[in-house]
Amino acid sequence: DAGVIQSPRHEVTEMGQEVTLRCKPISGHDYLFWYRQTMMRGLELLIYFNNNVPIDDSGMPEDRFSAKMPNASFSTLKIQPSEPRDSAVYFCASSLSTSRNYEQYFGPGTRLTVT
Amino acid sequence: GNSVTQMEGPVTLSEEAFLTINCTYTATGYPSLFWYVQYPGEGLQLLLKATKADDKGSNKGFEATYRKETTSFHLEKGSVQVSDSAVYFCALSPPGRAAGNKLTFGGGTRVLVKP
């Protein structure tokens, strides 16, 4: 299996621009998670989906952030407009509800820099 | 709510030294407990897990025992290598399926092993 795939791996953009991060979960997994990692705040869960439906978006920092999962094999996290404080590494992870060990499989992350 | 507290780093060790990273948790019932490892430039990977009290998880020379009485899940390795330099995250998953596969992570502990 290819694992969780994220794109782009690196993104540099100017303040005010729209940014879209993409994730392809492991085939067959029914949970998808978006995390943000910064030095100051550590690893934060932003939102997660079950069977393409958002279950908990309480970690989404503000209305500038939105996430969608139009089908089981694709999700996006969008920031519009972007701000310098959004600079972080964004991880996508997926898991299988019928798995007994609840393991989450992480992608390699997207490093976002907003100037 | 659920929370995980782990010792702050960085932890700097010499090769072949003994490593301990403390982790304590707050949760109702019997959560599942995990250690994830993040190598430089990569996403998190599951290192080991324990799903019930007194279980011992082990992998790659690392061990951790689920201690319900002290609500702890300390990570240990008897002889570290330079390749063990990474950030280590303790995490829990609440009991039951109602919460889904959502994980609560600790703040991470950076470990640096010097030759």
Boltz contact constraints between the chains, C-beta under 6 A:
constraints:
  - contact:
      token1: [A, 31]
      token2: [B, 101]
      max_distance: 6.0
  - contact:
      token1: [A, 42]
      token2: [B, 107]
      max_distance: 6.0
  - contact:
      token1: [A, 42]
      token2: [B, 108]
      max_distance: 6.0
  - contact:
      token1: [A, 43]
      token2: [B, 105]
      max_distance: 6.0
  - contact:
      token1: [A, 50]
      token2: [B, 100]
      max_distance: 6.0
  - contact:
      token1: [A, 91]
      token2: [B, 43]
      max_distance: 6.0
  - contact:
      token1: [A, 95]
      token2: [B, 101]
      max_distance: 6.0
  - contact:
      token1: [A, 101]
      token2: [B, 49]
      max_distance: 6.0
  - contact:
      token1: [A, 102]
      token2: [B, 32]
      max_distance: 6.0
  - contact:
      token1: [A, 102]
      token2: [B, 93]
      max_distance: 6.0
  - contact:
      token1: [A, 102]
      token2: [B, 101]
      max_distance: 6.0
  - contact:
      token1: [A, 103]
      token2: [B, 46]
      max_distance: 6.0
  - contact:
      token1: [A, 106]
      token2: [B, 43]
      max_distance: 6.0
  - contact:
      token1: [A, 106]
      token2: [B, 44]
      max_distance: 6.0
  - contact:
      token1: [A, 107]
      token2: [B, 43]
      max_distance: 6.0
  - contact:
      token1: [A, 108]
      token2: [B, 43]
      max_distance: 6.0
  - contact:
      token1: [A, 109]
      token2: [B, 43]
      max_distance: 6.0
